[in-house]
Amino acid sequence: MIRRLFYMALGAYIAVWVMRKLQALKPDHIARRAADRAVGLAGEARLFADEVRRLSAGRETELRARFGLDTLKETHYDVKDGR
């Protein structure tokens, strides 16, 4: 009797699990998950780009200070050929 009850409960659990997995494969669920992942990926890309900009600006400031590039040297151009 206990064995039958165990297998009946196991069968019910597996049936519910399979039904949930099959419902997750419906097109609207797949589209929603894809859209959510795309939005998440776009947000992560935006954060990555901001981080790259911040780090590159810091590195540029460091290099300008190291090589004394903060001041622009005045250059004279040749008027004849525009250089």
C-alpha positions in Angstrom: 0.0 0.0 0.0 2.8 2.4 0.9 4.7 1.5 -2.2 1.6 2.3 -4.4 1.1 5.6 -2.6 4.8 6.5 -3.2 4.7 5.7 -6.9 1.4 7.6 -7.3 2.9 10.7 -5.6 6.0 10.3 -7.7 3.9 10.1 -10.9 1.9 13.2 -9.9 5.1 15.1 -9.2 6.6 14.1 -12.6 3.4 15.0 -14.4 3.3 18.5 -12.8 7.0 19.0 -13.6 6.6 17.9 -17.2 3.5 20.2 -17.7 5.4 23.2 -16.3 8.4 22.5 -18.6 6.0 22.2 -21.6 4.3 25.4 -20.7 7.6 27.2 -20.5 8.2 26.2 -24.2 5.2 28.2 -25.4 6.1 30.9 -27.9 4.9 33.8 -25.7 7.0 32.5 -22.8 10.1 32.2 -25.1 9.6 35.6 -26.6 9.2 37.2 -23.1 12.3 35.5 -21.8 14.3 36.6 -25.0 13.1 40.2 -24.6 14.0 40.2 -20.9 17.5 38.8 -21.6 18.0 41.4 -24.5 17.1 44.2 -22.1 19.4 42.8 -19.5 22.2 42.4 -22.0 21.7 46.0 -23.3 21.9 47.3 -19.7 25.1 45.3 -19.1 26.6 46.6 -22.4 25.7 50.2 -21.3 27.4 49.7 -17.9 30.5 48.2 -19.7 30.7 51.2 -22.1 30.5 53.6 -19.1 33.2 51.7 -17.3 35.5 51.8 -20.3 34.9 55.5 -20.8 35.6 56.2 -17.2 38.8 54.1 -17.2 40.1 55.5 -20.5 39.5 59.1 -19.3 41.5 58.3 -16.1 44.3 56.8 -18.1 44.4 59.7 -20.5 44.6 62.1 -17.6 47.4 60.0 -16.1 49.4 60.0 -19.4 48.9 63.7 -20.0 50.2 64.5 -16.6 53.1 62.0 -17.0 54.3 63.4 -20.4 53.4 67.0 -19.7 50.7 67.2 -22.4 48.4 69.5 -20.4 49.5 72.6 -22.3 49.2 72.9 -26.0 52.3 74.1 -27.8 51.6 76.8 -30.4 52.4 75.6 -33.9 52.9 77.8 -36.9 51.3 76.7 -40.1 52.6 77.4 -43.5 50.0 79.6 -45.2 50.9 78.7 -48.8 49.9 75.0 -48.8 47.7 75.0 -45.7 49.9 72.8 -43.5 
